[in-house]
Amino acid sequence: MKPRTSLLSILPFIGGAMARGSRTWYAPPEIQAGTVFEFIWSVVLFGLFVTILRRLHLVPPGRYARAPYILLSIVAGASSISHLVSGVLFVATRVEHGLQFNVMHGLSAFGICLAHIDLAFGPAVCLWLIHLRGSLAPTVEAKPLHLWVSQSWKRILDWLLVAVTFILAISMTVIINIVWMEYGAGHLRGDQVTHFLIVNRNLNFAVVAFGLLLSIDIAVSLISLKVTQRRVHFIDPLTTRLVVAVLPFVVLRFIESLVLTIYPESYAMRYTDYDVLILLTIILGGLCTVGFIGGVASTMTIPNVLWVSGANGSTSALPIVQGARYPHE
């Protein structure tokens, strides 16, 4: 799970703690810097969203080529709005002069749900492209080749992993939002809230685990696809771009999620340490999202890409010839 979604769930309480009885917004320097980064990431992701939409005409239509990029545009748009909502919640810290507490909880839940779209369906875009690229490699060989990354069972497993991750994440958000609403209305006691918080914490760990599995799935599938393509003498510049431009951010997101989840659970942290942790979460989370989406979007403009089986002309595959060099490898 992306740690930033956990951050969004506690923003209403951060806002309450930062209110100081005046009309000016007060926050520690780390929180102020984090707010600026939230707006920066929102603008950058919106730019990527527009760029993806403008480049869609460069990709052949159909679910075998353009569909993953349509999903990528949805992920980019949702991520942009999520960062914007997070920044707004950081600024709207006063109940008297800003947003009501219930409204802040509603906005927080909305932003978390949008962040969960990136959490689950961002990896789904990459896995979808891997499925499609794996199905093209056999077209350059005389004998049939069945790559495991494009097999039916692998596709079902990948989409099942995506679906379970998204359902768990949304369930966690719905539960915690209902709990706080009911508690604010006086329908729940403190011990009942504590029980639900423990349930939410366990769900959070489950979502983290599935998010890590998605990262591992992408890394293993992508490396396996690239190795197999080399073995069957098939140069695919799109797969190469995914390995070079996307895989590093997948690994970085894996490390970020692992460290920022385990560290607070393993070490006693001071109040000021959480401000630094929030800033790191925002910077690293935004960097991973922008790098991942930007890397996948960059594959839309690569020339000489085979999009579908049996394509001719500029979209034909490039077989490897001994001693030859190719520009996109």
C-alpha angles and dihedrals in degrees: 000000000000108000090221090073089059088050092054091054092061099040094101088059093045087053092051092050092051095052110106106180096264133095093246120091113246125193137146114268091253092056092047090051090048091053091053091050091050090058092043092053090046092055094045092049091048088054089052090048091055092043092053092050091049092050097049091095089063091065120070113252123254140068091283093064120001101034096077090053092050087055089047090056090053090051092049093048093047092048092050092053091044092056090045092053090048091052092048091051091052090054098040094070103138121081094196097052102018136036124340116250094248091049090052090052090050092050090046091053090047092051092047092052090052090049089052089058088061091043095056108020098040090069088040090063092054093045090049091054090048090053091052095045091049091055091055100056094075090059092074096051127078091220122057116260122195110203113201092220090066099039119122093245090053092051092049091048093049095049090044089054090050092048095048091048092051095044093049092047094049091045090053091051094048093048097050093044093051091047094055092044091051092045091051089051091051096247096119132055124225094255091052090052089051090053092052091046089056090050089049091050091053091048088050091056090049091053090047090053093050091046089054090048089054091053091049090047092054094046095048094043094047095047091045091050093050093048091049092048090055091048093054092043097248121143111204112178091191093059089045090053091050090052094047102037106026108030094065090057091047089055092045091051090050092053092043094052092045097048098040090049099045100038098063089046094050104041134047109246130199121229091256090051089064090058089057091045091052091051092049090047092053096045098044094039092051092044092052093047095047093044093047096047093041092050093051091044090054090065090069094075101044111124125226095028122157104225102171136018115271095021118155137201118020092000097057121120122261112230117205116249121195110263095008124124126211126201100226100048 
